[in-house]
Amino acid sequence: MRLSGFAAIAIIFASPPVLAQAQPTQQPAAVNDVDEFASTAAQNNLTEVLLSTMALQKTTDKRVQDYAWTMLDHHARATGDLAEALSPGAAALPTEPNAEQQATVQRMGQMNGTQFDQAFFDYQLQAHQRAVSLFEQGGRLSDEAVARYARATLPVLRAHLEITQLKQSEPPQPMPGQ
């Protein structure tokens, strides 16, 4: 079911890019309400889907390709799970990454080969460190359905972080025919 999120990806790619060159932040700010948590989590998932789609187009490294397929599947699914956890009166989820994330997507879109692969893994490491912190906070929200979603998703994000560290430490693996 790897192709399930591609319609949404096409819509996102059709959005105009943001030209700002912001650097990723080290830690997310404290999340105190459901809307803030949901918005941040949704934007993170959208960014993961965009960058993973880009990785599948740009890489010649089997590690990156395999990892990108996993991120596409898990983060597209996480977006749906988040939407289901929100109460009917909740604010609408964002439909695009924030300006900082859009700048990262644009910057990485200009890279190729090993430069892209290294930047992809570097971003994944930072993004998943921030996501773990966000979801630890989300697990303590007053909205039990959203808190339950955060607690259920947290082990997956921790596994993503471990996989990122492992894949990043492995030597590149050229894909067959490359």
Secondary structure as UniProt FT lines:
FT   TURN            2..5
FT   HELIX           6..14
FT   HELIX           34..58
FT   HELIX           62..85
FT   TURN            88..89
FT   HELIX           99..109
FT   HELIX           113..138
FT   TURN            139..140
FT   HELIX           144..169
FT   TURN            176..177
//
